[in-house]
Amino acid sequence: MVAGEGTDRESARRGLDLPELCQDPAVQGLWLLYREVMSNRSLLAAGTAFEILTVVEPDRARLRRVREAAADWLPVCCRIGLCDDDLRAVSSTTDCG
């Protein structure tokens, strides 16, 4: 939802930007997302939490440090940065996307 994949036609027609509305609550829960990434309980859960962080975390240095610390249990796309919000535009124009 925070990455822009959640607005349905009806919401868009009413002028609601659901991803934007979801970003503020996600920012309020940054610590929960980081806890999930660092818990190493599930590859899918850690990857999903990390992908959300790439969209809502303003501190890119902290995000890089967590990527390095959790690299062994993050999905490959998160380890190499393909899920990063700021790299999506670049990867969509290359063979990586």
C-alpha positions in Angstrom: 0.0 0.0 0.0 2.7 2.5 0.8 4.5 2.0 -2.6 1.6 3.1 -4.7 0.0 -0.2 -5.6 -3.1 0.1 -3.6 -5.4 2.8 -5.0 -8.4 1.3 -6.7 -10.4 3.2 -9.3 -13.2 4.2 -7.0 -10.8 5.7 -4.4 -8.8 7.5 -7.2 -12.0 8.9 -8.6 -12.9 10.3 -5.2 -9.4 11.9 -5.0 -8.1 9.5 -2.3 -4.4 8.6 -2.5 -4.4 5.4 -0.4 -0.6 4.9 -0.5 -0.1 8.4 0.7 -2.6 7.9 3.5 -0.8 4.7 4.5 2.6 6.2 4.6 2.1 8.3 7.8 1.0 5.3 9.9 3.9 3.3 8.5 6.3 6.1 9.6 4.8 6.0 13.1 5.6 2.3 13.2 9.2 2.4 11.9 10.4 0.6 15.0 8.0 -2.3 14.3 9.3 -2.6 10.8 12.9 -2.6 11.9 12.1 -5.1 14.6 10.6 -7.5 12.0 13.6 -7.1 9.7 16.0 -7.8 12.6 14.0 -10.7 14.1 15.1 -13.1 11.4 11.8 -15.0 11.9 10.8 -15.2 8.3 12.4 -14.3 4.9 9.1 -13.1 3.6 8.2 -11.0 6.6 11.7 -9.5 6.8 11.7 -8.7 3.1 8.2 -7.2 3.2 9.1 -5.0 6.2 12.4 -3.9 4.6 10.6 -3.0 1.3 8.2 -0.8 3.3 11.1 0.8 5.0 12.7 1.6 1.6 9.6 3.8 0.9 9.0 5.5 4.2 12.3 5.7 6.0 13.8 9.2 5.6 17.2 8.2 7.2 18.8 6.4 4.3 22.1 5.8 6.2 20.2 3.9 8.9 18.5 1.9 6.2 21.9 1.0 4.7 23.2 -0.1 8.1 20.2 -2.3 8.7 20.6 -3.8 5.2 24.2 -4.7 6.0 23.3 -6.1 9.4 20.4 -8.2 8.1 21.9 -9.2 4.7 22.0 -12.9 5.6 18.3 -13.2 6.0 16.9 -10.6 3.5 15.7 -11.6 0.1 18.3 -11.0 -2.7 16.4 -8.0 -4.1 16.6 -6.3 -0.7 20.3 -7.2 -0.2 21.3 -5.6 -3.5 19.0 -2.6 -3.4 16.5 -3.5 -6.1 13.6 -3.0 -3.8 14.8 0.5 -2.8 12.3 3.3 -3.7 15.1 5.5 -5.0 16.5 2.7 -7.3 13.2 1.6 -8.8 13.2 4.3 -11.4 16.7 3.3 -12.4 16.0 -0.4 -12.4 12.8 0.0 -14.5 15.0 1.4 -17.4 17.6 -1.4 -17.2 17.6 -5.2 -17.5 17.5 -5.5 -13.7 13.9 -4.3 -13.3 
